[in-house]
Amino acid sequence: MPVVVLTARDSVGDTVSALEGGADDYMSKPFRFAELQARIRLRLRQTGGAAPGAEDVLEAGGVRLDLRTRRASVDGADVELSAREFTLAEIFMRNAGQVLSREQLLDHVWGFDFDPGSNVVDVYVGYLRRKLGSDTILTVRGMGYRFAT
């Protein structure tokens, strides 16, 4: 698995230490997201394609996500998901059975700069429950949400 170090430290010594310590690449803040994506794609190509464990299709609890075609289905019936809904469903399915906090979901789906006091996670979980089934995503009081397996 390639390692890209993202840090606020930008001295030559820090860069050398990280690279000699096993990192494949090093980026200091501030950085452009497009550059980070390009570096990650490059590192993945160098290791033979996808990261270990990466799948093209995720399946759990009757829900199927095809990551290449960006199609979703529930018990064989196609379901239309927006880009954010698809990303949220993917995060849940990759972590099926684990409790994910609102903050973790905000970070993975909406990014670092999103207001943590927002109820956008709750709203999108509601959308997914309506589309994927009310029993697919469970609320764990005081902790977050869990995708039922």
C-alpha positions as CSV (number, residue, x, y, z in Angstrom):
1,M,0.0,0.0,0.0
2,P,1.6,3.3,-1.0
3,V,2.0,6.0,1.7
4,V,1.6,9.7,1.0
5,V,2.4,11.9,3.9
6,L,0.3,15.1,4.3
7,T,1.8,17.5,6.8
8,A,2.2,21.1,7.8
9,R,6.0,20.5,8.2
10,D,7.8,21.7,5.1
11,S,11.5,21.5,5.9
12,V,13.9,19.5,3.9
13,G,14.8,17.4,6.9
14,D,11.2,16.5,7.5
15,T,10.8,15.5,3.9
16,V,13.9,13.4,3.9
17,S,13.0,11.7,7.3
18,A,9.5,10.7,6.0
19,L,10.8,9.4,2.7
20,E,13.7,7.4,4.3
21,G,11.1,6.2,6.9
22,G,9.2,4.4,4.2
23,A,6.8,7.1,2.7
24,D,6.3,7.0,-1.0
25,D,5.5,10.7,-1.4
26,Y,5.4,13.8,0.8
27,M,3.1,16.9,0.5
28,S,3.2,19.8,2.8
29,K,0.2,22.2,3.5
30,P,-1.3,24.0,1.9
31,F,-1.8,21.7,-1.1
32,R,-4.2,21.5,-4.0
33,F,-6.6,18.6,-3.8
34,A,-6.2,17.9,-7.6
35,E,-2.5,17.5,-7.1
36,L,-3.1,15.1,-4.2
37,Q,-5.4,13.0,-6.3
38,A,-2.9,12.9,-9.2
39,R,-0.1,11.7,-6.8
40,I,-2.4,9.0,-5.4
41,R,-3.3,7.8,-8.9
42,L,0.4,7.7,-9.8
43,R,1.3,5.7,-6.7
44,L,-1.5,3.2,-7.3
45,R,-0.5,2.8,-10.9
46,Q,3.1,2.0,-9.8
47,T,1.8,-0.7,-7.4
48,G,-0.2,-2.4,-10.2
49,G,-3.6,-0.7,-10.2
50,A,-6.0,-0.6,-7.3
51,A,-5.1,-0.6,-3.7
52,P,-5.2,-4.0,-2.0
53,G,-8.7,-4.9,-0.9
54,A,-10.3,-2.5,-3.4
55,E,-13.4,-4.1,-5.1
56,D,-15.4,-3.1,-8.1
57,V,-18.7,-4.2,-6.5
58,L,-19.8,-4.0,-2.8
59,E,-22.7,-6.1,-1.6
60,A,-24.3,-6.3,1.8
61,G,-27.8,-6.8,3.1
62,G,-29.4,-7.0,-0.4
63,V,-27.8,-3.7,-1.4
64,R,-25.3,-3.8,-4.3
65,L,-23.0,-0.9,-5.4
66,D,-21.1,-1.1,-8.6
67,L,-18.2,1.3,-8.1
68,R,-17.2,1.4,-11.8
69,T,-20.6,2.2,-13.3
70,R,-21.8,4.0,-10.2
71,R,-25.0,2.0,-10.1
72,A,-26.9,0.9,-7.1
73,S,-29.6,-1.8,-6.6
74,V,-31.6,-3.2,-3.8
75,D,-32.7,-6.9,-4.1
76,G,-32.0,-6.6,-7.9
77,A,-34.0,-3.5,-8.5
78,D,-32.1,-0.4,-9.7
79,V,-32.0,2.6,-7.4
80,E,-31.1,6.1,-8.4
81,L,-28.6,7.7,-6.0
82,S,-27.1,11.2,-6.2
83,A,-23.3,11.4,-6.1
84,R,-23.3,12.2,-2.3
85,E,-25.8,9.4,-1.6
86,F,-23.6,7.0,-3.5
87,T,-20.5,8.1,-1.7
88,L,-22.2,7.8,1.7
89,A,-23.6,4.4,0.8
90,E,-20.1,3.3,-0.2
91,I,-18.6,4.5,3.1
92,F,-21.3,2.6,5.0
93,M,-20.8,-0.6,3.0
94,R,-17.0,-0.5,3.2
95,N,-17.5,-0.3,7.0
96,A,-20.6,-2.5,7.3
97,G,-21.3,-3.4,10.9
98,Q,-19.1,-0.7,12.3
99,V,-20.5,2.4,14.0
100,L,-19.6,5.6,12.1
101,S,-19.9,9.0,13.8
102,R,-21.4,12.0,12.1
103,E,-18.0,13.6,12.2
104,Q,-16.4,10.6,10.4
105,L,-19.1,10.7,7.7
106,L,-18.8,14.5,7.3
107,D,-15.1,14.1,6.9
108,H,-15.3,11.3,4.3
109,V,-18.2,12.5,2.3
110,W,-18.3,16.3,2.6
111,G,-14.7,17.1,3.5
112,F,-12.8,18.9,6.3
113,D,-14.3,22.3,5.8
114,F,-17.9,21.4,6.4
115,D,-19.7,22.7,9.5
116,P,-19.7,19.9,12.2
117,G,-22.9,21.4,13.6
118,S,-24.8,20.8,10.4
119,N,-27.5,18.1,10.1
120,V,-26.6,17.2,6.6
121,V,-25.5,13.7,7.6
122,D,-28.9,13.0,9.2
123,V,-30.7,14.4,6.1
124,Y,-28.7,12.1,3.7
125,V,-29.1,9.1,6.0
126,G,-32.8,9.7,5.7
127,Y,-32.6,9.8,1.9
128,L,-30.6,6.5,1.9
129,R,-33.1,4.8,4.2
130,R,-35.9,5.8,1.9
131,K,-34.1,4.4,-1.2
132,L,-32.2,1.4,0.3
133,G,-34.7,0.4,3.0
134,S,-35.5,1.7,6.4
135,D,-33.7,-1.2,8.1
136,T,-30.4,-0.8,6.2
137,I,-28.9,2.0,8.3
138,L,-29.3,1.8,12.0
139,T,-29.0,4.7,14.5
140,V,-26.7,4.1,17.4
141,R,-27.8,6.6,20.0
142,G,-25.1,9.1,21.0
143,M,-22.6,7.5,18.7
144,G,-23.7,7.6,15.0
145,Y,-24.9,5.2,12.4
146,R,-24.2,1.6,11.4
147,F,-24.9,-0.2,8.1
148,A,-26.8,-3.4,9.0
149,T,-25.3,-6.5,7.5
